[in-house]
């Protein structure tokens, strides 16, 4: 039985802690804030509640597996999962609207044909078939297995089976997601539908590789799910599972360094109100590869040069606007509405410059959930937009956050006329809040790992060059997002329990 110290209480870290505890190890988690969950937070005021991180869950099988492997009670005994339908309503730049059924290819094809014209659904359906082939090719190496030692194979090959495209007497295949949209989907509304999935993860469609097609496919194939009471309830359930497995949690504790002895990680250096202290351990699990290098006194932890060259702070963040509304919401309203920008080119250009868009794409979540409102005469709503992180844009400048929030609310009103008159109050959260809550540089939010593009969308491996030190969470393999965080915990636990020969989850 080993003593294992875990830095941080994010979803990936807790998933690893629960699995390691079940394997018989003594696990202690050290979290610098006063609560668990990382980016999966809730803001509460005046009887209203708001998810300020992810609003929906994809691929719930990841967390079902976690609960099966760590106890007798399955996931559904700990939280109530609700499959939302439609999966999303989309309001496009020209005013066209479409509501897409959840996890139904035939239903999606029919809805797109009816809303966008004959043939549109067929093109999207054909794209989903190619995206499924991409998923089949990349699922294990990018989600279920430790990063390959010969990761360059993943960096060189584009797994998306692009349709040949003739241009200027040359035959080309799409290499980026933007080219997939332009050459294979053609309708600007279908292009917007495709690119909105990338943008939601902070990916620029113009540079994201074509295999980012797996992002809309995951949502389509496995459905989108809501956790009754808010996604924060999922974090609570994972935390309580850790407690049931005798994981120790120490909140309000800052880790200042990693102890090293005989070339191995040997514990943590801690800052406390009564002075510095140490927590000895046989193994250390941490979050954030670059921060781990700093905690390990500047040691170079990764030999895989070329992977994920962009540091955390250069990745995008999110602005979240929590709206407390008067009057009850429409019971038949879509849980999620995506209001697409009227000027996609300008939005992407601003994205590339590191500036918030003048006319942003906004995701509007309207959970019909009594737990998140004071009574049935009110409604809670969350607006989300992808923006530059604090490292690229000064979100603390005077009026910067409120001015952008005004633009987000104006965008949402295109989908919900009269919204402004219903607002009782609002809370605006920027990458500054994300940085304070998660420790991510600049309040950046990690995207899932992707193949090709010379490895620039891969994440560093879960093992490091310092024996006994492992890394978990969105800034490590297999990248960001709730399913990927849960899988990172499974991979780290597998590497510790089974050793370097661990080949991945089954």
N, C-alpha and C positions, 0 to 999 in steps of 0.2 A: 504493500500500500504506500503510494507516494504522497507527499505533501505538494499540492499544486496551488500556486497563487495566480489569480486571474485579475488582470487590470481592466477595470471598467465593467459596467453592468448593462451593456447594450444587448440586443436580441441575440446576436451571434455568440457573444461571451456567455450569456446565460444558457444558451442551447448547449454549448460545450461543457459548461459547469455541471449541468444536470446529467449529461451522459457520462462524464468522468466520475461523478459521485456514485452513479449506479454501478460503475465498474470497480468500485471499492476504494477509490482514492479519497483523501481528505482535501476538500476544495474550499478555498477562501477567496472571496471576491472583494476587491478594493475599488470603490467608486468615489470619485472626487465630488460629485454632486450629492444631493440628499435623497435621490430616488433612483429607480431602475428604468430600463427601457430604451436608453439612448435617445434616438430621434422620435421614438414612439411615445409622444407626450399628449397630455390633455390640458386645455385651459378651461377654467371654470369661473363663472361669475354670475351672481344674481339668479341662480337656478339654471343657467345655460351651461352646456358642456360642448367642447369642440376638440376633435382630433387635430393636432397641429403637425403631425407627421403623415404617414400614409393613411389614406381614407378607406381603402379597400385592400383585400388580400387576394392574390393570385396563387395558384398551385398550393392549395391548403394541404396537400398530401405531405409536404415537407414537415409541417407541424403535427399532422396526424402521426407520422412516423416517430417524431420526437416523443410524443406522449405514449405511444405504444412501447417504445424502447425504455422508457423511464418510470413506468408505473402501471397500476391496474386500471386507472380511470382514463378512458380515451379522451381525445380533444373535445369531442362534442358533449362530454359530461362536465367539462370545465367552462366552456363558452358556448354560446348559441350562434351557429353559423347560418347565415341567410344568403342564398344565391340571389343576387340582384337581377332584376329583369325589367326593362332592357339593361344590357351591360353599360350602355351609354347613349345619350342623345347628343347629336352633333349639330351645331348651328354654323353653317359655312359663311364665307365672306359675302356671297350673293344673296343671302337670306334663306337658301335652301336648308331644310332640316331633315334629319333621318334619325330614327331610333333603331338601334341594332340589337336584335335578340341575343340573349346570353347563351354562348356555347352551342350555337346552331348554324352550321355553314349554310344549309338550305334557307333558313330564315333570314340570315344576313344577306345572301344573294338576292332574295326576293325583295327585301326592304330597300336595298340599294337600287335595284331596277326600277322600283316604283317611285323612289324619290329623285333619282338622278337620271333616269332614262334607261331604256333597254340597252343591255350590253354592259352597263357599269357593274352590275352584280357579278356577271360572268368573269370580267377581268379581275375583280377582287377575289372571287372564288378560285381562279387559276393561280393568283398570287399566293393564296393561303396554301395551296397544294405544294408550291415550291418552298414556301416557308416551313411547311411540315418536313420536307426533305432536309432542309437546313437544320431544323431541330433534331431530327434523327441523327444527323452527322455530328452535331456539336454537344448534344445533351450530356453525354458521359464525360468527355474531356473538359467541358467548360462548366459543369455544374455538379457532377457526381464523383469525380475523381480528383485526387491531388494533382496539382499542376505538373505536367510531364517534365522530366529532366531535359528532354529534347523539345522544349516548348517552341523552338523556332519553326517546327513543322506547323504548329497552329498559326504562327505569325505569317507564314508565307502563303498559305493556301486559303482562297476564298471559297467557303463551302456553299454559298448560295448558288443554286443552278440558274443563273441568269439567262434570259431569252436573248439570242443573238440580235443585235441591232445594227442595221446598215446606216452608215453616215459618211458622206463624202467618199464614196466608193470603198469604204472600209467597213468591215464587220467587227463590232465591238460588243462587249458584255458589261453590264453594270458592275461597277466596283464600289460605288457608294449608295447609300439608301436614297439619296436625291435622284441618282440616275435610275434606280429601280422605279421610282415613282414617275419620272419624266418619260422613260422609254417603254415601260410595261403597263402602267396604269393610265397615263395620258390625261385623264380628266383632272383638272386642278382641284376638284373637291376630293377625289380619291387620293390625290397626292397629299392634300392637307390631312386627310384621315390617317394615312401612313405616317407622315412626318410628325404628327402630334404625339404618337407613341414614343418616338425618339426624344422629342423635346421634353416630354414629361420626365424622362430620366436625365435630362441635362445634356443630351447629345445633339450636336449640330448635324442635321441630315446631310449637309454638304461634305462632311468629313467622316461621318460614321460609316463603317463598312457595310456592304450590302447584307451581310448576315445579321445585322440588327433587325432583319425581318422576323427573327424569332420573338421579338418583343410583342408585336400584335398577335403573333401566333399563340404565345403562352396564354394570353388573355382569352383568345378565341377557343382554344382547345380545352382549357381547364376551368374556364369560367371566372367570373369575378364575384367575390364573396364579401359580405359585410359581417362584422362581429357585433351582435346586439350589445348596445351599451358603448360602442365605439371600439376602434382597433386597440386602444389602450387596454381593453379587457384582455386581449391576447397577451400583452406584456405582463399583465397581472397574473394570468394563468401560468405563464412560463416561470415567473418569479416564485409563485407558490409551489410549483413543482420542484424547483430548486430547494426551497425550504424543506419540503417533504423528504427530499433525498439528503438532508443534513448539510447542505451547502451553507457556509457562513458568509454573511454580508457585512461589510464595514463601509458605511456611508460617510461622506464628508472627509474622506482621507485622500490626500494628494500623494501620488507616487512620484518620487523625484529621481529615482535611479533603479537600475537593475544590478543586483549583486552578482559578482562573478567569482568563481573559485575553481581552480584547476581547469580553466578553459570551458566551464559550464555555467549556465545560469543557476544561481544559488539562492535567489530570493529577491526581495524588494527593499529599497530605501524609501522611507515614508516621512512626510512632513506632518507634524501635529502641533496642537496648541501648547503642548508641554515639551516641544522640541523634537528633533529628528529621532527616528527609531528604525528598526529593521524588522522584516518578516521573513524568516528563513523558509526556504522551500526547495524541493527537489526539482521542480519544473515550474516554468512561468509561461502563462498565456497572456498575450497583450493585444491591444487593438491599435491600428495605425502604424504601418511599417516605418514611416519616417520618424514618428515620435518614438518608436521603440529604439531606433538607431540612436537618437539623442539620449534616451534614458540609459542606453548601454554605453554611455560615455563616448558617443561619436563613432562607435564601431560600425564598419560596413557589414550589414547583415545579409545582403543579397548578392549573389554572384551572377544573377540573370540580368545583365545589362541589356537595356532596350525595352524592358517590360514597363508599361505604364509610366513613361517619362514625365508626365504632367503631375506635379505635386498637388496635394489636396486643394490648396488655396486657388489654384488656377482652374479647378473644376467649378461648374456653376452651383448656385444655391437656389433657394426658394423664398418667395414672399407669400405669406399666408395671412389672409384677412378673415377674421372671425366676425360674423354678423349676427347680432341678436335682433330678431325681427318680430314686429307685432303682427297679429293676425295669423291664423293657422295656415300651414302650407297645404298645397293640393295633394290629397292622398294618392292620386294617380300620377304624380310627377315622377320623372326619372330620378333615381338616386344621384346619378352623375350626368352632368351636361358639360360638353366641351364647346366653348365659344371660340371659334377660330378667328384669328386676326383678319381684319379687312385688307392688310398689306403684308403678305407673308415674306416678300423679298426684303422689305424694310425691317421686319422682325429678325430675320436671319442675319442681315447685315449688322444690326445692333448687337446681336448675339456674338458675332465674330469680333466686334470692336470692344466687347466687355462693357456694354452699356445696356440698361434696361430699355425694352422696346417702348416706343411711343404708343403703339396699339398692340398690346400683348394678347397672346392666346391665354385664355383663362379656363381653368377647370372648376366647375361649381358642384359641390357636394351638398345634397339636401337629404340627410338621413331622417326618415320618418320614424323617429325613435323617442319615445316618451322619456327615456333616461337622460336625454340631452336638452330638454326644455323644461321650463317651470310648470307649464300646463299646456293643454291643447289649444289655447288661444295664442300661442307663440310658436316660433320656429327658429332653430339654429341652422346656420349655413356657413360653409367654409369655402372660400375662394383661394385658389393656388395658382401661381405663375412661376415659371423658371426664369431666373435672373442671374446676373454676375454675382460671384461671391464677394465678401467684404474685402478680399485681397485685391479685387479688380475695380471695385466701385465703393465709394464712401456712403454706406447706408446710414451712417450717423450724422451726415450733413443735415443742416436745418431743412426741414420739410421734405427731405428726399423720400422717406418712407410713406408719408401721408399723400404726397403728390402721386406716387405710383399706385397707392391703394385707391385713390380717386379714379384712376384710369381703369383699374381692375373692376371696380364697382360699375363704372360706365359700360364696360364690355359685358358684364353679366346682365345688365339691364336690357341688352339686345335680346337675350333669351328669356328674360323675365321682366316685362314692362311693369313699371310702378315699383320696382325694387327699392329705389332710393327713399320713397315715402314711407316705407315700412321699417327702415333701419332705426332701432332705438339707440344702439351704440355699437361700436366696433373696436376690435383689438387687432393691431397690425404687428405682425411678427416677420422679421427680416433675417438674413444670414447672421446678423449679430446674435440673435437669440439662439440660432443653431450652434454657433461657435461656443456660446456659454454652456449649452446643455450637453453637447456631444464632445467638445474639445477639438472638433475638426477645424483645420486651419482655414480661416476666412469664413467659416460656416458653410463650407462646401458639402455637397451631397454626392456620394459615389454612384456611378452607373454600373450595371452588370458587366462582367467580362465578355468580350467579343473576340472572335478570331480575326485573322488577316491583319492588314494595315501595319505590318512589320512589328506587331506586338504592342502597339501603342494603346490598345484597348484591353490588354490583359492586365492582371493584377499580380503582385508578387506572391510567391508560394507561401503556404501556411507554415512551413518549416524554415528555419534560418541557419546561417552559418555558425551561430553560437549554439552549441549543444544544449538541449534542454529548454530552448526558447522557441515558442510558437506564436503565430499571429492569426487573429480571427477577426471577422467583421467585414464591413463593406469595402474597406481600403485594401483588403487582401483577397486572394483567390477564394471564391469565384465572383467577387464584386458586390455591388449594392443591390438593394431591394429586399423585401421581407423574405421571399423564398431563398434567395442567395445567402442572406445572413444565417438562416436556419441551417443551410447546407454547409456553410463554413464551420459552424459548430460541430456538425457531424464529421467533417473531414479532420478537424483538429483532434477530436476525441479518437478517431480511428488511428491517426498517426501516433498518438501517445499510447493507446492500448495495444495496438497490433504492431507498432514499429514502422520503420521505413518501407517495409514490404507491403503495407496497406495499399490496396488497389482501388478503394472506393466503396461507396454504399451499394447494397444489393437491394 
